[in-house]
Amino acid sequence: MTTFHSSKFPVLIVGGTGKTGRRVAKRLAALGLPVRIGSRQGTPAFDWENPDTWAVALEGVSAAYITYYPDLAVPGAADAVGELARLAVRKGVKRLVLLSGRGEPEAQRAEQALQASGADWTIVRASWFAENFSESFFREPILAGDLALPVQGVREPFIHADDIAEIVVAALTDTRHIGELYEVTGPRLITFAEATAEIAKATRRDIHFTPIPHDVFMQGLAADGVPDDVAALIDELFRSVLDGRNEYLTDGVQRALGRAPRDFAEFAQAGAAAGVWEQVK
Ligand SMILES: NC(=O)c1ccc[n+]([C@@H]2O[C@H](COP(=O)([O-])OP(=O)(O)OC[C@H]3O[C@@H](n4cnc5c(N)ncnc54)[C@H](OP(=O)(O)O)[C@@H]3O)[C@@H](O)[C@H]2O)c1
């Protein structure tokens, strides 16, 4: 392993309390490497909406893991990622690892902006995370016993956030990952109905999946108090990314880590054992 940064200088993890960032931070800390959490709650704070916060967050760091929020599919995301990457390089922070998404034109523009920034880059271009069912917007419906989404039979190779985190840590600590674009997926294409059934089986609960039209989905989001712009973003992701364009497997995890990715069944069993789908009383 060729390490490239001194353990004296922290690694900036933008989105360091999020699904992948939290796991990257934990692993780097376990290796004895200092981390700086880049988020609105971090010290110093990092806010994608406020570019004035970016330079301070980059001060004195050795490398950065960049996750954009809310989603790289949002217009303007690529410009923001490019601006941050160029600022980092100007400040001498050349080692940059970007979390990207599959089949999203704006995400691919963000990748190009990073590649053109002069950074020593690595890109992890991921499929949908399994953790959307346990740590994000699918968790509440799963708890309620009915996940209703505007998708029919499309299959997605859900990836475990732990697999992403392991690749990011490898990329941040080993120079052989510089210039690599890892498109990563889980090992199996499954429908949302099959994913729900895996969780039902693991938790031994009745949990149904119901395909619904887009307008009914949007009405449900509005009734749950989801702001219009966020609802529109979520609906757009279902319309665009889940139209079949991503219905294929890739070998990114194998290439980066030399092993197969974790399966969704393993995710469901571990989550059930840890009680992530139990109601907090
Ligand atoms: N979820 C998926 O299935 C998936 C798949 C492929 C790619 N991606 C990509 O992964 C990225 C992250 O998505 P995610 O859904 O997994 O979210 P996430 O990483 O779980 O997002 C939460 C993190 O973002 C931070 N955050 C929120 N607003 C922020 C702001 N204005 N400025 C700075 N940090 C902010 C939060 O911290 P604070 O609240 O403290 O600010 C928290 O650390 C997106 O770019 C998405 O395109 C996601």
The ligand as an SDF file (V2000), in Angstrom:
LIG
                    3D

 48 52  0  0  0  0  0  0  0  0999 V2000
  -28.7410    7.3580   -2.0670 N   0  0  0  0  0  0  0  0  0  0  0  0
  -28.4180    6.6900   -3.1810 C   0  0  0  0  0  0  0  0  0  0  0  0
  -28.9780    5.6290   -3.4850 O   0  0  0  0  0  0  0  0  0  0  0  0
  -27.3110    7.2290   -4.0770 C   0  0  0  0  0  0  0  0  0  0  0  0
  -26.8490    6.4240   -5.1380 C   0  0  0  0  0  0  0  0  0  0  0  0
  -25.8100    6.9250   -5.9520 C   0  0  0  0  0  0  0  0  0  0  0  0
  -25.2690    8.1780   -5.7180 C   0  0  0  0  0  0  0  0  0  0  0  0
  -25.7730    8.9350   -4.6920 N   0  0  0  0  0  0  0  0  0  0  0  0
  -25.1980   10.2660   -4.4640 C   0  0  0  0  0  0  0  0  0  0  0  0
  -24.7490   10.3430   -3.1150 O   0  0  0  0  0  0  0  0  0  0  0  0
  -24.8040   11.6870   -2.6560 C   0  0  0  0  0  0  0  0  0  0  0  0
  -25.3410   11.6940   -1.2630 C   0  0  0  0  0  0  0  0  0  0  0  0
  -26.6710   11.2240   -1.2600 O   0  0  0  0  0  0  0  0  0  0  0  0
  -27.2900   10.4380   -0.0490 P   0  0  0  0  0  0  0  0  0  0  0  0
  -28.7410   10.3090   -0.3510 O   0  0  0  0  0  0  0  0  0  0  0  0
  -26.5120    9.1990    0.2500 O   0  0  0  0  0  0  0  0  0  0  0  0
  -27.1290   11.4690    1.1480 O   0  0  0  0  0  0  0  0  0  0  0  0
  -26.2660   11.3740    2.4810 P   0  0  0  0  0  0  0  0  0  0  0  0
  -24.8100   11.2500    2.2020 O   0  0  0  0  0  0  0  0  0  0  0  0
  -26.8770   10.4130    3.4260 O   0  0  0  0  0  0  0  0  0  0  0  0
  -26.5500   12.9150    2.9110 O   0  0  0  0  0  0  0  0  0  0  0  0
  -26.5270   13.4300    4.1410 C   0  0  0  0  0  0  0  0  0  0  0  0
  -25.2250   14.2450    4.3710 C   0  0  0  0  0  0  0  0  0  0  0  0
  -25.2570   15.4680    3.6310 O   0  0  0  0  0  0  0  0  0  0  0  0
  -25.0060   16.5560    4.5230 C   0  0  0  0  0  0  0  0  0  0  0  0
  -25.6620   17.7640    4.0000 N   0  0  0  0  0  0  0  0  0  0  0  0
  -26.9870   18.0090    3.8560 C   0  0  0  0  0  0  0  0  0  0  0  0
  -27.1660   19.2240    3.3260 N   0  0  0  0  0  0  0  0  0  0  0  0
  -25.9410   19.7620    3.1280 C   0  0  0  0  0  0  0  0  0  0  0  0
  -25.4600   21.0150    2.6250 C   0  0  0  0  0  0  0  0  0  0  0  0
  -26.2800   21.9760    2.1970 N   0  0  0  0  0  0  0  0  0  0  0  0
  -24.1180   21.2170    2.5840 N   0  0  0  0  0  0  0  0  0  0  0  0
  -23.2530   20.2750    3.0170 C   0  0  0  0  0  0  0  0  0  0  0  0
  -23.6380   19.0670    3.5010 N   0  0  0  0  0  0  0  0  0  0  0  0
  -24.9700   18.8260    3.5570 C   0  0  0  0  0  0  0  0  0  0  0  0
  -25.5580   16.0740    5.8580 C   0  0  0  0  0  0  0  0  0  0  0  0
  -24.9740   16.7310    6.9610 O   0  0  0  0  0  0  0  0  0  0  0  0
  -25.6100   18.0550    7.6290 P   0  0  0  0  0  0  0  0  0  0  0  0
  -27.0720   17.8080    7.7780 O   0  0  0  0  0  0  0  0  0  0  0  0
  -24.8540   18.2080    8.9080 O   0  0  0  0  0  0  0  0  0  0  0  0
  -25.3030   19.1910    6.6990 O   0  0  0  0  0  0  0  0  0  0  0  0
  -25.0970   14.5990    5.8300 C   0  0  0  0  0  0  0  0  0  0  0  0
  -23.7360   14.5040    6.2000 O   0  0  0  0  0  0  0  0  0  0  0  0
  -25.6480   12.4650   -3.6880 C   0  0  0  0  0  0  0  0  0  0  0  0
  -24.7910   13.3010   -4.4420 O   0  0  0  0  0  0  0  0  0  0  0  0
  -26.2250   11.3920   -4.5900 C   0  0  0  0  0  0  0  0  0  0  0  0
  -26.3130   11.8370   -5.9150 O   0  0  0  0  0  0  0  0  0  0  0  0
  -26.7610    8.4910   -3.8600 C   0  0  0  0  0  0  0  0  0  0  0  0
  1  2  1  0
  2  3  2  0
  2  4  1  0
  4  5  1  0
  4 48  2  0
  5  6  2  0
  6  7  1  0
  7  8  2  0
  8  9  1  0
  8 48  1  0
  9 10  1  0
  9 46  1  0
 10 11  1  0
 11 12  1  0
 11 44  1  0
 12 13  1  0
 13 14  1  0
 14 15  2  0
 14 16  1  0
 14 17  1  0
 17 18  1  0
 18 19  2  0
 18 20  1  0
 18 21  1  0
 21 22  1  0
 22 23  1  0
 23 24  1  0
 23 42  1  0
 24 25  1  0
 25 26  1  0
 25 36  1  0
 26 27  1  0
 26 35  1  0
 27 28  2  0
 28 29  1  0
 29 30  1  0
 29 35  2  0
 30 31  1  0
 30 32  2  0
 32 33  1  0
 33 34  2  0
 34 35  1  0
 36 37  1  0
 36 42  1  0
 37 38  1  0
 38 39  2  0
 38 40  1  0
 38 41  1  0
 42 43  1  0
 44 45  1  0
 44 46  1  0
 46 47  1  0
M  CHG  2   8   1  16  -1
M  END
$$$$
